[in-house]
Amino acid sequence: MQQEAGRAGAVLKIDLSALRNNYSLLRSKLGAAACGAAVKADAYGLGALRVSQTLVEEGCRHLFVAHLEEAIALRPHIDAIADSVAIYVMHGSPVGYEAEFIEHRCIPVLNSAEQILAWRALAVARQTELPAIIQIDTGMSRMGLSDAEVRAWLADPDFIRGIKLQYLMSHLACAEDQQHPMNAQQLALFNSLRAQLPTCGASLANSSGIFLGSDFHFDLVRPGAALYGVAPVAGQANPMQAVAHLQGKIIQTREIAAGTGVGYGLTWCSTQPSRIATVAVGYADGWLRALSNRGVVHIDGIAAPMVGNVSMDTITIDVSHVPHDKLAPGALVDLISVANTVDQVAERAGTIGYEILTSLGMRYQREYSDAYLSASPAAHVATPTETHP
């Protein structure tokens, strides 16, 4: 449920200018390959509708979601601003729902022989060709045709009868680690299978795969997390701009004596008189419990540690060194910012930036702007905002 402006306990600001710049940067690395976008999981928690519209305005013509329901929700809004935007459903069709892809002009990624046979049967029944992507497994063991299924396909000319194969697709398992030997192994296998389908387009690279170089780009790339500011290459400086800025509101501040416990289970105890602020964000908002006693937030540029366990609706922070005038009820605390990036938050939580973004809940007041974060890497810029209803 989207919060009424001002009533929410936290504000999630999404910088569409940074999103545009990230898309432009990724596209600049590609040569002739098309740059699509993964907007699944509500565009990694940032709002699939606004994100998709922004990317389409920037020239993106290939959108990827996970579920049919996501595609159906997007289609009318995308049609309102551009023609010929393909929306691909990466999980393929739910069993028995193949006809809805035609109705809503969505394209399945066919991941198994069963999905291929169902899509082929629909094409034959309707006496037409139906577009699709076929995914092959090159080593991730997650989705896609196995080696045996690919061999059966190549031996049977009717295997994809009635299917207009747009792209042969696979997914990289270790692309963020540029030295991982699996990258070269997957590329070699993908190339060997693609050589037997010379008229078919090809798509292999995700966000990190783009940075592996042109050999991985083929005809279409599918960035996701990098668009939203997550670092694409492990151990290297992040070239992407921050898109998400999350701020929680202070509910109250209290003084506690030395030896006082804080939060459920009293997992943190003050060693000296301290000042504790309670902020209206918790694990029900996607602020992970793993950040208990490990997270750091910022108040007007001053770092403050999270203390005690993350609760369902609140966190507590030690603000003993923060001036009183910055701690009024309703004052904003930076949870994700240019000074505390999504990757830094993820590292403290023992996870990845993907999980941090996709966990963000719907209780936030969401605001979209073109200049929250991108104007400067070190400072926030106050600009007019647009509140997403």
N, C-alpha and C positions, 0 to 999 in steps of 0.2 A: 504494500500500500504506500503510494507516494505521499509524503508528508506535506501539510500546509506549510508555506514559508514561515519561519519563525517558531513554529511549534515543535519542530524536530529537535532531537537531542544532538544531532551532528549534521554537518554540511559536507556533501561530496561535490567538489567542483571539477568539471571536466573541461580541459582546454582544447577546443577544437582546432585552434591554430597549431598547437603542437602535434595534434593528430595529422593534420595536413602536411606539416613539415616532415614528420616521420614517414608518411607514405611517399612523399617526394624523394626523400633520401633513399629509400629502398628501391624505388623505381629507377633512380639514377644509376644503380649498379647493374642493370639488367640487360642492356642492349635491346635486342628485339623481343625478348620474352615479355609476356603480359604479366602485370602485377595484380593478383587478386587480393582478397582479404578474408580472413577467418573472423566472422562476427557471431560465432556460436556462443552459447552461455551468456546471452544478453551483451554481446561484444565484450566479453571478459569482465562483466559486471558494470560496464560504463554506459549501457543503454544502446541496444542494437539498432533501434530506429534512428536516433540522431547520429550515431556513428556511421551507420550505413549510408544515410543520406549525404553526410559530409564526404565520405569516400567516393560515392558515385559522382558527386559534384566535382571531385578531383580527377575523374576519369576512370575510376575502377568499374569494371564491367563483369567481374566474377566474384560473387559472394558465396562463402561457405558457411553452412550451419551444420549442426549435428542431427537435429530432429526435424521431421516433416512439419510439426506444429510451428517451429521457429520460422520456417520458410513461408508457410501460409500467412503468418502474422506480418511478415515483411512485404510480401508481394505487392499489395495495393499501394503502399506508400512509396515503394521504389518505382512503380509504374507511373506515379504522378510526377516524377522529376526526370525520368530518362527512359528511353526505349532500349531494348536489347540487352538488358542486364540479366545475366544468368545467375540463378540461385541454386546451388548444389547442396544436396542433403548427404552428408558424409556417412551416415549410418545406413543409407539405402532406404528402401520402403519397409515399413512395418508390414507383416504378413497380411495380405488381403487388401491393402490400401494403395495398390499400384495406380489405380485409376485416378486417385486424387492428385497425383503428380501432374497428370495431363490437365486436369481441371484448373489447377493453380499455377501451371507452367513452371514447375520445379523439375530439376534434373537429379536423378539418383546417382550416387556413387555405389556401384554394385560390388559387393565385397565377397560374395560367395557364389558357388554354382547354383544354389537354390534361388538366390536373388536374380541371377542372370536368367534362369529358366522362367521365373515368374514374369520378368520384364519382357522376355522374348515371347511368351505366350500372349501377353497383352498386345504386343505389336502385331503378331500374326492374326489374332482375333479381329483387330481393327484394320488389318490390311494396310499397315503403314510402317514407317520407320520411327523409332522412338530414341531420342538422344540419351546418352549415359556416359559416365566415366566408369571404367573398370579399374579396381585397385588390385595390385598384386603384392604379395608379401615378400619383401627382399631381406628379411632377417629380424623383423620386430616381433613376429609371432603374435600379432594382435588381431588385425583384420586384413582381408585380401586373399586372393586365390593362392593356394599352396603351389609348390613346384609341380605336383602331380596333376592338379587341376589346370594349371597353365599348359602342361603337355597335352592333356586331353582336349583343351580348347584348340590348340594349334593343329591337332590331328583331325579335328572335326569341323569342316567348313560351315556346318549349320549351327554350331554352338552359340553364335551370336546373331543368328539370322533375325532380321527385323530390327536390330539394334544399331543405331548410328553412333559409333564409338567416337566420342569427341577427344578424350584423353586417356592414355594409360597412366596410372598414378601409383605411386608408392610413398611411404613415409619414412623419414630418417629417424633412427633411434638415438643417435649420439651426436647430433650436429653441433651442439653448443660447445663440445670439446673438439677443436679443430684437428687435434693430433690423434684422435681415436681411430684405430684401424678399421672399425666398422663402417666408417664413412666411405672409404675406398671400396670395401667389399660390396656394400649395397649399390654403389654407383656402377660397379662392374656387372653385377647381376642384372640391374635395371637396364643397362645398355644392351646386354646380350638378349634380353627378352624383347626390348624395343626394336632391335634389328630385324626381328621376325615380323614386325608390324609396321613397316616403313611409312605407311600413309597416315598413321595415327599420331595425334599430338601427344605430348608427354609432360607430366608434372611430378616433380620429386621434392623440390625445396620448400621447407617451412621457413620461419623467420631466420633461424640460425643457418639453415642451408644456403640462404642467399649469400652469406658471408664466406662460404666455402669456395666460391668462385664460379666462373661462367660454366664450367663443366657440369654443374649441378642445376643450372637454371632451366634448360630445355625450353619449352614453349609457354609455360605458365608456372608462376610461383604462388605460394599460399601463405603469406605472412600472417601472424596473429599477434602474439605477445609483444613483439618489437614495435608494432604499431602503437601499442598502449604504453610504451616506455620501459618495458622490461629489457634488461641487457641481453643481447643475442649471443654474445661470445663469452664463455667463462674465462675469467682471469684477465680480461681486457677492459679498457675504459669503455663506458657505455656511450655510443654515438647517438642514441635516441633521446628525444626530449621527453620530459615528464608530462604525462597527460592527466593523471589523477592527483588531486589535492584533497585530503580528508581532514576535516577539523571537527573535534568534539567540543561540546559546551560544558563548562564547569557548572555543577549543581550547587555544591557548597564546599567550603574549606574549613578545616578544624585544626586546632592545636592539640598535640598529644604529648604525653610525658615519656621520658626514656623508659624502655621496657614494655611499651604498649604494642600489642599485636594488631595487625591490619588484615581485614578480608577473611573470606571463608577459610577455615583451617588454620588461621593465624600463621601463615607460612612466612611472613615477614614481621620482624619485631624491631622497633626503633632502638637504637643504641644511645640516643640523645633526644632531648626535646625536639619535636619535628612538626612541620606543617604539612597536612595531607589534603589534597584536593580530590574530590570525586567527580568524574567525568561521565557523561551520559552516553557511553558506548560500551558494548559488551559482546560476548560471543554470539548472542542472538543477532547481532549486527555484522557478524563475520569477523570481529576482532578476536583472533584466535586465542583460546585459553593457553596455548603453548607460549604465549608472550608473558605469562605470569612471572613476575620478578625478573624479567629479561628485557622487556620492551623499554624504549626510550621515546619520549615525546618532546616537543618544543613549544615554549610559550614566548612569543615575541623574540624568537631567536635563542632563547635560553633552554638548554637541554635539561630535562627532568626525567628521572627514572620512574618506571612503573613499579609499584610495590604491592605485594599481596597478590592473590589469585584474581584473574579476570572473572568477573561475575557475568550473569546472563545479560544484564543491562548496563553495567557500570565497570569502570576501572578506577583504581586509586593511584595517585602519583605523589611522589615526595617533592613538594615545592618549597622546601625550607629556605632555599636560596633565591627564590623568585620574589620580586617586590610585591607588596600587598596590593598596589594599585593595578596589577595585571591579573588579579585573581577574583574579580567580582563575579557573582553569579551570571551566567550567560557568556562570560569571556571565552574566546576560542582557543583551543589547544591543537597544535598541528600534529596529526598522527601520521599522515603520509604527506611529504612535501619535498622540495628540492634539497632540503637539508637532512631529510630522513626518507630516502627513496623507498619505493616498493621492494626493491631488491634487498636493501638493508633491513627493512622490517621482516622480510622473509627469512633472511639469514638468522636473525635473532629468534625467530619462531621455529627454526629447524626445517624450513620448507622452501618453496620456490615462489617467485613473484606471481606466477600463474594462479596459485592457490589463494594468495592474498587478494588479488583483484576479483577472482570469480566468487570469493566468499562474501564480498560486500553485499549487505542486505538491502532491503527496500524501505527501511525506516528513515533513511537519510533524506534530507532536503537536497535534491539534485539541482545543480546550477550549471548551465553551459555558457561558456564564454570563449572568445578568441584570443585572450591575452592574459590568462591567469598566471601562467608559468613560463611561457616561451620567450618573453621579452628579455629575461635575464636569468642566467644559471644560478644566481646567488640571492635573488631578492624576489619577493612577490610584488606584483603590480596591481594596484587597485583600479579596476575598470568596471564599466557597466556590465551587468550580467543578465542572462536570460534564464528564468526559472522554468524547469521542465515540469509541466503539469502531471 
